[in-house]
Amino acid sequence: MTSYTAPRLTDALERDLLAKAMETEFRFHLLRSIKNFALGIAYFVNSVRTQANARYTY
């Protein structure tokens, strides 16, 4: 008969890991913000271009 013992985290270690995970989750991500800004501008330009093309096709 073999028994499997899973490693158990101490409360302090678990708190530290959770704090680091939450810090990473809520940290400001500059590159992600720049990418989202650029995608927003590209979407806006594309929608304006589409509306302009639709207006001049008739």
CHARMM-style PDB file with segment names, atoms N, HN, CA, C and O in Angstrom:
ATOM      1  N   MET     1       0.837  -1.171   0.000  1.00  0.00      PROA
ATOM      2  CA  MET     1       0.000   0.000   0.000  1.00  0.00      PROA
ATOM      3  C   MET     1       0.890   1.245   0.000  1.00  0.00      PROA
ATOM      4  O   MET     1       1.760   1.396   0.858  1.00  0.00      PROA
ATOM      5  N   THR     2       0.671   2.098  -0.933  1.00  0.00      PROA
ATOM      6  HN  THR     2      -0.035   1.975  -1.630  1.00  0.00      PROA
ATOM      7  CA  THR     2       1.434   3.341  -1.008  1.00  0.00      PROA
ATOM      8  C   THR     2       0.524   4.504  -0.644  1.00  0.00      PROA
ATOM      9  O   THR     2      -0.646   4.566  -1.021  1.00  0.00      PROA
ATOM     10  N   SER     3       1.096   5.383   0.077  1.00  0.00      PROA
ATOM     11  HN  SER     3       2.046   5.333   0.383  1.00  0.00      PROA
ATOM     12  CA  SER     3       0.314   6.575   0.425  1.00  0.00      PROA
ATOM     13  C   SER     3       0.968   7.781  -0.236  1.00  0.00      PROA
ATOM     14  O   SER     3       2.192   7.915  -0.267  1.00  0.00      PROA
ATOM     15  N   TYR     4       0.129   8.640  -0.756  1.00  0.00      PROA
ATOM     16  HN  TYR     4      -0.864   8.532  -0.731  1.00  0.00      PROA
ATOM     17  CA  TYR     4       0.614   9.835  -1.432  1.00  0.00      PROA
ATOM     18  C   TYR     4       0.408  11.010  -0.509  1.00  0.00      PROA
ATOM     19  O   TYR     4      -0.701  11.261  -0.037  1.00  0.00      PROA
ATOM     20  N   THR     5       1.473  11.719  -0.258  1.00  0.00      PROA
ATOM     21  HN  THR     5       2.373  11.514  -0.642  1.00  0.00      PROA
ATOM     22  CA  THR     5       1.353  12.918   0.583  1.00  0.00      PROA
ATOM     23  C   THR     5       1.642  14.125  -0.277  1.00  0.00      PROA
ATOM     24  O   THR     5       2.755  14.291  -0.777  1.00  0.00      PROA
ATOM     25  N   ALA     6       0.651  14.957  -0.448  1.00  0.00      PROA
ATOM     26  HN  ALA     6      -0.253  14.822  -0.042  1.00  0.00      PROA
ATOM     27  CA  ALA     6       0.814  16.172  -1.236  1.00  0.00      PROA
ATOM     28  C   ALA     6       1.551  17.213  -0.406  1.00  0.00      PROA
ATOM     29  O   ALA     6       1.351  17.301   0.806  1.00  0.00      PROA
ATOM     30  N   PRO     7       2.390  17.990  -1.047  1.00  0.00      PROA
ATOM     31  CA  PRO     7       3.068  19.047  -0.289  1.00  0.00      PROA
ATOM     32  C   PRO     7       2.051  20.086   0.181  1.00  0.00      PROA
ATOM     33  O   PRO     7       1.146  20.467  -0.562  1.00  0.00      PROA
ATOM     34  N   ARG     8       2.210  20.529   1.401  1.00  0.00      PROA
ATOM     35  HN  ARG     8       2.944  20.220   2.004  1.00  0.00      PROA
ATOM     36  CA  ARG     8       1.290  21.505   1.970  1.00  0.00      PROA
ATOM     37  C   ARG     8       2.020  22.823   2.157  1.00  0.00      PROA
ATOM     38  O   ARG     8       3.169  22.859   2.595  1.00  0.00      PROA
ATOM     39  N   LEU     9       1.343  23.888   1.821  1.00  0.00      PROA
ATOM     40  HN  LEU     9       0.409  23.858   1.465  1.00  0.00      PROA
ATOM     41  CA  LEU     9       1.912  25.218   1.979  1.00  0.00      PROA
ATOM     42  C   LEU     9       1.644  25.727   3.390  1.00  0.00      PROA
ATOM     43  O   LEU     9       0.588  25.484   3.974  1.00  0.00      PROA
ATOM     44  N   THR    10       2.607  26.421   3.901  1.00  0.00      PROA
ATOM     45  HN  THR    10       3.465  26.618   3.426  1.00  0.00      PROA
ATOM     46  CA  THR    10       2.370  27.053   5.192  1.00  0.00      PROA
ATOM     47  C   THR    10       1.516  28.294   4.962  1.00  0.00      PROA
ATOM     48  O   THR    10       1.441  28.804   3.844  1.00  0.00      PROA
ATOM     49  N   ASP    11       0.886  28.768   6.004  1.00  0.00      PROA
ATOM     50  HN  ASP    11       0.947  28.353   6.912  1.00  0.00      PROA
ATOM     51  CA  ASP    11       0.036  29.947   5.881  1.00  0.00      PROA
ATOM     52  C   ASP    11       0.832  31.163   5.402  1.00  0.00      PROA
ATOM     53  O   ASP    11       0.355  31.933   4.568  1.00  0.00      PROA
ATOM     54  N   ALA    12       2.039  31.330   5.928  1.00  0.00      PROA
ATOM     55  HN  ALA    12       2.427  30.705   6.605  1.00  0.00      PROA
ATOM     56  CA  ALA    12       2.857  32.481   5.549  1.00  0.00      PROA
ATOM     57  C   ALA    12       3.241  32.406   4.072  1.00  0.00      PROA
ATOM     58  O   ALA    12       3.179  33.406   3.358  1.00  0.00      PROA
ATOM     59  N   LEU    13       3.634  31.231   3.624  1.00  0.00      PROA
ATOM     60  HN  LEU    13       3.685  30.418   4.205  1.00  0.00      PROA
ATOM     61  CA  LEU    13       4.018  31.057   2.225  1.00  0.00      PROA
ATOM     62  C   LEU    13       2.811  31.277   1.318  1.00  0.00      PROA
ATOM     63  O   LEU    13       2.925  31.916   0.272  1.00  0.00      PROA
ATOM     64  N   GLU    14       1.677  30.757   1.711  1.00  0.00      PROA
ATOM     65  HN  GLU    14       1.584  30.238   2.560  1.00  0.00      PROA
ATOM     66  CA  GLU    14       0.464  30.932   0.922  1.00  0.00      PROA
ATOM     67  C   GLU    14       0.079  32.408   0.834  1.00  0.00      PROA
ATOM     68  O   GLU    14      -0.314  32.885  -0.230  1.00  0.00      PROA
ATOM     69  N   ARG    15       0.191  33.130   1.950  1.00  0.00      PROA
ATOM     70  HN  ARG    15       0.510  32.742   2.815  1.00  0.00      PROA
ATOM     71  CA  ARG    15      -0.110  34.574   1.945  1.00  0.00      PROA
ATOM     72  C   ARG    15       0.848  35.324   1.036  1.00  0.00      PROA
ATOM     73  O   ARG    15       0.428  36.205   0.285  1.00  0.00      PROA
ATOM     74  N   ASP    16       2.137  34.985   1.094  1.00  0.00      PROA
ATOM     75  HN  ASP    16       2.478  34.269   1.704  1.00  0.00      PROA
ATOM     76  CA  ASP    16       3.128  35.648   0.234  1.00  0.00      PROA
ATOM     77  C   ASP    16       2.853  35.397  -1.241  1.00  0.00      PROA
ATOM     78  O   ASP    16       2.911  36.320  -2.054  1.00  0.00      PROA
ATOM     79  N   LEU    17       2.556  34.154  -1.587  1.00  0.00      PROA
ATOM     80  HN  LEU    17       2.510  33.404  -0.927  1.00  0.00      PROA
ATOM     81  CA  LEU    17       2.262  33.820  -2.977  1.00  0.00      PROA
ATOM     82  C   LEU    17       1.004  34.539  -3.461  1.00  0.00      PROA
ATOM     83  O   LEU    17       0.968  35.039  -4.586  1.00  0.00      PROA
ATOM     84  N   LEU    18      -0.013  34.590  -2.629  1.00  0.00      PROA
ATOM     85  HN  LEU    18       0.016  34.184  -1.716  1.00  0.00      PROA
ATOM     86  CA  LEU    18      -1.246  35.276  -3.008  1.00  0.00      PROA
ATOM     87  C   LEU    18      -1.018  36.770  -3.143  1.00  0.00      PROA
ATOM     88  O   LEU    18      -1.561  37.390  -4.057  1.00  0.00      PROA
ATOM     89  N   ALA    19      -0.226  37.369  -2.255  1.00  0.00      PROA
ATOM     90  HN  ALA    19       0.215  36.865  -1.512  1.00  0.00      PROA
ATOM     91  CA  ALA    19       0.065  38.799  -2.336  1.00  0.00      PROA
ATOM     92  C   ALA    19       0.832  39.125  -3.616  1.00  0.00      PROA
ATOM     93  O   ALA    19       0.538  40.124  -4.273  1.00  0.00      PROA
ATOM     94  N   LYS    20       1.797  38.305  -3.971  1.00  0.00      PROA
ATOM     95  HN  LYS    20       2.035  37.494  -3.437  1.00  0.00      PROA
ATOM     96  CA  LYS    20       2.562  38.532  -5.197  1.00  0.00      PROA
ATOM     97  C   LYS    20       1.675  38.375  -6.431  1.00  0.00      PROA
ATOM     98  O   LYS    20       1.800  39.140  -7.387  1.00  0.00      PROA
ATOM     99  N   ALA    21       0.789  37.395  -6.414  1.00  0.00      PROA
ATOM    100  HN  ALA    21       0.688  36.773  -5.638  1.00  0.00      PROA
ATOM    101  CA  ALA    21      -0.109  37.193  -7.550  1.00  0.00      PROA
ATOM    102  C   ALA    21      -1.049  38.380  -7.709  1.00  0.00      PROA
ATOM    103  O   ALA    21      -1.294  38.828  -8.829  1.00  0.00      PROA
ATOM    104  N   MET    22      -1.571  38.888  -6.618  1.00  0.00      PROA
ATOM    105  HN  MET    22      -1.372  38.524  -5.708  1.00  0.00      PROA
ATOM    106  CA  MET    22      -2.480  40.028  -6.689  1.00  0.00      PROA
ATOM    107  C   MET    22      -1.729  41.289  -7.115  1.00  0.00      PROA
ATOM    108  O   MET    22      -2.273  42.108  -7.855  1.00  0.00      PROA
ATOM    109  N   GLU    23      -0.496  41.454  -6.659  1.00  0.00      PROA
ATOM    110  HN  GLU    23      -0.055  40.788  -6.057  1.00  0.00      PROA
ATOM    111  CA  GLU    23       0.312  42.605  -7.052  1.00  0.00      PROA
ATOM    112  C   GLU    23       0.573  42.579  -8.559  1.00  0.00      PROA
ATOM    113  O   GLU    23       0.495  43.611  -9.226  1.00  0.00      PROA
ATOM    114  N   THR    24       0.877  41.411  -9.083  1.00  0.00      PROA
ATOM    115  HN  THR    24       0.940  40.573  -8.541  1.00  0.00      PROA
ATOM    116  CA  THR    24       1.112  41.270 -10.515  1.00  0.00      PROA
ATOM    117  C   THR    24      -0.167  41.532 -11.300  1.00  0.00      PROA
ATOM    118  O   THR    24      -0.130  42.138 -12.371  1.00  0.00      PROA
ATOM    119  N   GLU    25      -1.294  41.075 -10.770  1.00  0.00      PROA
ATOM    120  HN  GLU    25      -1.324  40.582  -9.900  1.00  0.00      PROA
ATOM    121  CA  GLU    25      -2.576  41.239 -11.459  1.00  0.00      PROA
ATOM    122  C   GLU    25      -2.964  42.705 -11.585  1.00  0.00      PROA
ATOM    123  O   GLU    25      -3.461  43.122 -12.631  1.00  0.00      PROA
ATOM    124  N   PHE    26      -2.748  43.487 -10.545  1.00  0.00      PROA
ATOM    125  HN  PHE    26      -2.344  43.149  -9.695  1.00  0.00      PROA
ATOM    126  CA  PHE    26      -3.226  44.860 -10.526  1.00  0.00      PROA
ATOM    127  C   PHE    26      -2.136  45.892 -10.824  1.00  0.00      PROA
ATOM    128  O   PHE    26      -2.377  47.093 -10.697  1.00  0.00      PROA
ATOM    129  N   ARG    27      -0.953  45.444 -11.216  1.00  0.00      PROA
ATOM    130  HN  ARG    27      -0.758  44.469 -11.319  1.00  0.00      PROA
ATOM    131  CA  ARG    27       0.118  46.364 -11.563  1.00  0.00      PROA
ATOM    132  C   ARG    27      -0.177  47.003 -12.910  1.00  0.00      PROA
ATOM    133  O   ARG    27      -0.736  46.360 -13.798  1.00  0.00      PROA
ATOM    134  N   PHE    28       0.195  48.256 -13.060  1.00  0.00      PROA
ATOM    135  HN  PHE    28       0.649  48.779 -12.338  1.00  0.00      PROA
ATOM    136  CA  PHE    28      -0.016  48.965 -14.322  1.00  0.00      PROA
ATOM    137  C   PHE    28       0.903  48.379 -15.378  1.00  0.00      PROA
ATOM    138  O   PHE    28       2.111  48.278 -15.165  1.00  0.00      PROA
ATOM    139  N   HSD    29       0.348  47.997 -16.503  1.00  0.00      PROA
ATOM    140  HN  HSD    29      -0.633  48.079 -16.677  1.00  0.00      PROA
ATOM    141  CA  HSD    29       1.112  47.400 -17.590  1.00  0.00      PROA
ATOM    142  C   HSD    29       1.199  48.415 -18.729  1.00  0.00      PROA
ATOM    143  O   HSD    29       0.239  48.609 -19.475  1.00  0.00      PROA
ATOM    144  N   LEU    30       2.349  49.051 -18.852  1.00  0.00      PROA
ATOM    145  HN  LEU    30       3.129  48.893 -18.246  1.00  0.00      PROA
ATOM    146  CA  LEU    30       2.537  50.124 -19.823  1.00  0.00      PROA
ATOM    147  C   LEU    30       2.378  49.624 -21.261  1.00  0.00      PROA
ATOM    148  O   LEU    30       1.659  50.236 -22.050  1.00  0.00      PROA
ATOM    149  N   LEU    31       3.032  48.535 -21.602  1.00  0.00      PROA
ATOM    150  HN  LEU    31       3.617  48.038 -20.961  1.00  0.00      PROA
ATOM    151  CA  LEU    31       2.970  48.046 -22.979  1.00  0.00      PROA
ATOM    152  C   LEU    31       1.553  47.618 -23.359  1.00  0.00      PROA
ATOM    153  O   LEU    31       1.113  47.847 -24.486  1.00  0.00      PROA
ATOM    154  N   ARG    32       0.843  46.997 -22.422  1.00  0.00      PROA
ATOM    155  HN  ARG    32       1.201  46.811 -21.507  1.00  0.00      PROA
ATOM    156  CA  ARG    32      -0.536  46.602 -22.694  1.00  0.00      PROA
ATOM    157  C   ARG    32      -1.407  47.836 -22.917  1.00  0.00      PROA
ATOM    158  O   ARG    32      -2.288  47.827 -23.776  1.00  0.00      PROA
ATOM    159  N   SER    33      -1.167  48.892 -22.152  1.00  0.00      PROA
ATOM    160  HN  SER    33      -0.451  48.900 -21.454  1.00  0.00      PROA
ATOM    161  CA  SER    33      -1.940  50.127 -22.315  1.00  0.00      PROA
ATOM    162  C   SER    33      -1.646  50.791 -23.653  1.00  0.00      PROA
ATOM    163  O   SER    33      -2.560  51.280 -24.317  1.00  0.00      PROA
ATOM    164  N   ILE    34      -0.390  50.810 -24.049  1.00  0.00      PROA
ATOM    165  HN  ILE    34       0.352  50.413 -23.509  1.00  0.00      PROA
ATOM    166  CA  ILE    34      -0.019  51.391 -25.340  1.00  0.00      PROA
ATOM    167  C   ILE    34      -0.650  50.592 -26.476  1.00  0.00      PROA
ATOM    168  O   ILE    34      -1.151  51.169 -27.441  1.00  0.00      PROA
ATOM    169  N   LYS    35      -0.626  49.273 -26.363  1.00  0.00      PROA
ATOM    170  HN  LYS    35      -0.219  48.804 -25.579  1.00  0.00      PROA
ATOM    171  CA  LYS    35      -1.228  48.421 -27.388  1.00  0.00      PROA
ATOM    172  C   LYS    35      -2.733  48.685 -27.490  1.00  0.00      PROA
ATOM    173  O   LYS    35      -3.264  48.822 -28.592  1.00  0.00      PROA
ATOM    174  N   ASN    36      -3.419  48.758 -26.350  1.00  0.00      PROA
ATOM    175  HN  ASN    36      -2.988  48.647 -25.454  1.00  0.00      PROA
ATOM    176  CA  ASN    36      -4.863  49.011 -26.369  1.00  0.00      PROA
ATOM    177  C   ASN    36      -5.173  50.385 -26.951  1.00  0.00      PROA
ATOM    178  O   ASN    36      -6.159  50.541 -27.672  1.00  0.00      PROA
ATOM    179  N   PHE    37      -4.345  51.382 -26.647  1.00  0.00      PROA
ATOM    180  HN  PHE    37      -3.545  51.255 -26.062  1.00  0.00      PROA
ATOM    181  CA  PHE    37      -4.532  52.721 -27.200  1.00  0.00      PROA
ATOM    182  C   PHE    37      -4.374  52.703 -28.718  1.00  0.00      PROA
ATOM    183  O   PHE    37      -5.188  53.280 -29.439  1.00  0.00      PROA
ATOM    184  N   ALA    38      -3.323  52.036 -29.199  1.00  0.00      PROA
ATOM    185  HN  ALA    38      -2.662  51.567 -28.613  1.00  0.00      PROA
ATOM    186  CA  ALA    38      -3.069  51.959 -30.638  1.00  0.00      PROA
ATOM    187  C   ALA    38      -4.192  51.195 -31.342  1.00  0.00      PROA
ATOM    188  O   ALA    38      -4.601  51.578 -32.438  1.00  0.00      PROA
ATOM    189  N   LEU    39      -4.688  50.131 -30.735  1.00  0.00      PROA
ATOM    190  HN  LEU    39      -4.355  49.819 -29.845  1.00  0.00      PROA
ATOM    191  CA  LEU    39      -5.796  49.388 -31.335  1.00  0.00      PROA
ATOM    192  C   LEU    39      -7.058  50.237 -31.384  1.00  0.00      PROA
ATOM    193  O   LEU    39      -7.821  50.154 -32.346  1.00  0.00      PROA
ATOM    194  N   GLY    40      -7.286  51.053 -30.360  1.00  0.00      PROA
ATOM    195  HN  GLY    40      -6.666  51.121 -29.578  1.00  0.00      PROA
ATOM    196  CA  GLY    40      -8.440  51.939 -30.351  1.00  0.00      PROA
ATOM    197  C   GLY    40      -8.357  52.970 -31.462  1.00  0.00      PROA
ATOM    198  O   GLY    40      -9.352  53.251 -32.129  1.00  0.00      PROA
ATOM    199  N   ILE    41      -7.173  53.532 -31.664  1.00  0.00      PROA
ATOM    200  HN  ILE    41      -6.364  53.304 -31.123  1.00  0.00      PROA
ATOM    201  CA  ILE    41      -6.985  54.516 -32.746  1.00  0.00      PROA
ATOM    202  C   ILE    41      -7.168  53.840 -34.098  1.00  0.00      PROA
ATOM    203  O   ILE    41      -7.802  54.402 -34.991  1.00  0.00      PROA
ATOM    204  N   ALA    42      -6.619  52.643 -34.257  1.00  0.00      PROA
ATOM    205  HN  ALA    42      -6.104  52.186 -33.532  1.00  0.00      PROA
ATOM    206  CA  ALA    42      -6.762  51.923 -35.527  1.00  0.00      PROA
ATOM    207  C   ALA    42      -8.237  51.603 -35.792  1.00  0.00      PROA
ATOM    208  O   ALA    42      -8.699  51.715 -36.928  1.00  0.00      PROA
ATOM    209  N   TYR    43      -8.963  51.214 -34.773  1.00  0.00      PROA
ATOM    210  HN  TYR    43      -8.588  51.123 -33.850  1.00  0.00      PROA
ATOM    211  CA  TYR    43     -10.392  50.922 -34.940  1.00  0.00      PROA
ATOM    212  C   TYR    43     -11.141  52.190 -35.352  1.00  0.00      PROA
ATOM    213  O   TYR    43     -11.990  52.152 -36.241  1.00  0.00      PROA
ATOM    214  N   PHE    44     -10.828  53.301 -34.710  1.00  0.00      PROA
ATOM    215  HN  PHE    44     -10.138  53.333 -33.987  1.00  0.00      PROA
ATOM    216  CA  PHE    44     -11.483  54.572 -35.037  1.00  0.00      PROA
ATOM    217  C   PHE    44     -11.192  54.986 -36.481  1.00  0.00      PROA
ATOM    218  O   PHE    44     -12.106  55.362 -37.215  1.00  0.00      PROA
ATOM    219  N   VAL    45      -9.924  54.918 -36.890  1.00  0.00      PROA
ATOM    220  HN  VAL    45      -9.181  54.612 -36.294  1.00  0.00      PROA
ATOM    221  CA  VAL    45      -9.537  55.303 -38.253  1.00  0.00      PROA
ATOM    222  C   VAL    45     -10.223  54.387 -39.265  1.00  0.00      PROA
ATOM    223  O   VAL    45     -10.698  54.847 -40.303  1.00  0.00      PROA
ATOM    224  N   ASN    46     -10.274  53.098 -38.960  1.00  0.00      PROA
ATOM    225  HN  ASN    46      -9.888  52.724 -38.116  1.00  0.00      PROA
ATOM    226  CA  ASN    46     -10.914  52.158 -39.866  1.00  0.00      PROA
ATOM    227  C   ASN    46     -12.410  52.449 -39.993  1.00  0.00      PROA
ATOM    228  O   ASN    46     -12.961  52.370 -41.091  1.00  0.00      PROA
ATOM    229  N   SER    47     -13.070  52.781 -38.891  1.00  0.00      PROA
ATOM    230  HN  SER    47     -12.623  52.845 -37.999  1.00  0.00      PROA
ATOM    231  CA  SER    47     -14.502  53.067 -38.966  1.00  0.00      PROA
ATOM    232  C   SER    47     -14.763  54.358 -39.740  1.00  0.00      PROA
ATOM    233  O   SER    47     -15.731  54.434 -40.497  1.00  0.00      PROA
ATOM    234  N   VAL    48     -13.914  55.374 -39.562  1.00  0.00      PROA
ATOM    235  HN  VAL    48     -13.127  55.312 -38.947  1.00  0.00      PROA
ATOM    236  CA  VAL    48     -14.067  56.617 -40.316  1.00  0.00      PROA
ATOM    237  C   VAL    48     -13.847  56.361 -41.799  1.00  0.00      PROA
ATOM    238  O   VAL    48     -14.585  56.876 -42.640  1.00  0.00      PROA
ATOM    239  N   ARG    49     -12.837  55.569 -42.118  1.00  0.00      PROA
ATOM    240  HN  ARG    49     -12.238  55.151 -41.435  1.00  0.00      PROA
ATOM    241  CA  ARG    49     -12.551  55.244 -43.518  1.00  0.00      PROA
ATOM    242  C   ARG    49     -13.710  54.468 -44.136  1.00  0.00      PROA
ATOM    243  O   ARG    49     -14.081  54.723 -45.282  1.00  0.00      PROA
ATOM    244  N   THR    50     -14.280  53.535 -43.402  1.00  0.00      PROA
ATOM    245  HN  THR    50     -13.979  53.327 -42.471  1.00  0.00      PROA
ATOM    246  CA  THR    50     -15.401  52.757 -43.907  1.00  0.00      PROA
ATOM    247  C   THR    50     -16.611  53.648 -44.158  1.00  0.00      PROA
ATOM    248  O   THR    50     -17.293  53.497 -45.173  1.00  0.00      PROA
ATOM    249  N   GLN    51     -16.882  54.571 -43.249  1.00  0.00      PROA
ATOM    250  HN  GLN    51     -16.329  54.694 -42.425  1.00  0.00      PROA
ATOM    251  CA  GLN    51     -18.014  55.482 -43.424  1.00  0.00      PROA
ATOM    252  C   GLN    51     -17.777  56.408 -44.613  1.00  0.00      PROA
ATOM    253  O   GLN    51     -18.708  56.696 -45.366  1.00  0.00      PROA
ATOM    254  N   ALA    52     -16.558  56.872 -44.790  1.00  0.00      PROA
ATOM    255  HN  ALA    52     -15.801  56.638 -44.179  1.00  0.00      PROA
ATOM    256  CA  ALA    52     -16.253  57.748 -45.918  1.00  0.00      PROA
ATOM    257  C   ALA    52     -16.399  56.989 -47.233  1.00  0.00      PROA
ATOM    258  O   ALA    52     -16.937  57.533 -48.197  1.00  0.00      PROA
ATOM    259  N   ASN    53     -15.940  55.765 -47.288  1.00  0.00      PROA
ATOM    260  HN  ASN    53     -15.504  55.323 -46.505  1.00  0.00      PROA
ATOM    261  CA  ASN    53     -16.082  54.963 -48.507  1.00  0.00      PROA
ATOM    262  C   ASN    53     -17.544  54.688 -48.809  1.00  0.00      PROA
ATOM    263  O   ASN    53     -17.953  54.717 -49.969  1.00  0.00      PROA
ATOM    264  N   ALA    54     -18.336  54.422 -47.781  1.00  0.00      PROA
ATOM    265  HN  ALA    54     -18.004  54.398 -46.838  1.00  0.00      PROA
ATOM    266  CA  ALA    54     -19.754  54.146 -47.978  1.00  0.00      PROA
ATOM    267  C   ALA    54     -20.472  55.405 -48.466  1.00  0.00      PROA
ATOM    268  O   ALA    54     -21.406  55.308 -49.262  1.00  0.00      PROA
ATOM    269  N   ARG    55     -20.063  56.550 -48.017  1.00  0.00      PROA
ATOM    270  HN  ARG    55     -19.304  56.629 -47.371  1.00  0.00      PROA
ATOM    271  CA  ARG    55     -20.707  57.799 -48.394  1.00  0.00      PROA
ATOM    272  C   ARG    55     -20.443  58.128 -49.859  1.00  0.00      PROA
ATOM    273  O   ARG    55     -21.324  58.664 -50.533  1.00  0.00      PROA
ATOM    274  N   TYR    56     -19.258  57.821 -50.366  1.00  0.00      PROA
ATOM    275  HN  TYR    56     -18.543  57.385 -49.819  1.00  0.00      PROA
ATOM    276  CA  TYR    56     -18.893  58.203 -51.738  1.00  0.00      PROA
ATOM    277  C   TYR    56     -19.125  57.106 -52.759  1.00  0.00      PROA
ATOM    278  O   TYR    56     -18.776  57.289 -53.925  1.00  0.00      PROA
ATOM    279  N   THR    57     -19.692  55.988 -52.380  1.00  0.00      PROA
ATOM    280  HN  THR    57     -19.976  55.839 -51.433  1.00  0.00      PROA
ATOM    281  CA  THR    57     -19.950  54.922 -53.353  1.00  0.00      PROA
ATOM    282  C   THR    57     -21.260  55.135 -54.083  1.00  0.00      PROA
ATOM    283  O   THR    57     -21.469  54.542 -55.141  1.00  0.00      PROA
ATOM    284  N   TYR    58     -22.144  55.956 -53.556  1.00  0.00      PROA
ATOM    285  HN  TYR    58     -21.973  56.438 -52.696  1.00  0.00      PROA
ATOM    286  CA  TYR    58     -23.441  56.196 -54.207  1.00  0.00      PROA
ATOM    287  C   TYR    58     -23.392  57.376 -55.120  1.00  0.00      PROA
ATOM    288  OT1 TYR    58     -24.397  57.715 -55.746  1.00  0.00      PROA
TER     289      TYR     58
END
